[in-house]
Amino acid sequence: MATYECDNCGMGVNATCAKCDEPLKDDSLKLDDGSSVQISKCPNGHGKIKSPMCCGSDMRCAI
């Protein structure tokens, strides 16, 4: 399971898919400008989300 942690305060978040209850997997999404964004996605294809935020910054996943 992807566990996101805040570099500032240390808070952690685990996420599961609301449709199938499977743990979300860490991944990245390549944007048209060549940059990439860290995301979590459902292993069963139900969708993806951008990494969560805490303390005004994206949380980091150490997978």
Secondary structure, DSSP 4 states (H G I P E B T S, - for coil): --EEE-TTT--EEE-B-TTT-PBPEEEEEE-TTS-EEEEEE-TTSS-EEEPPEETTEE-EE--
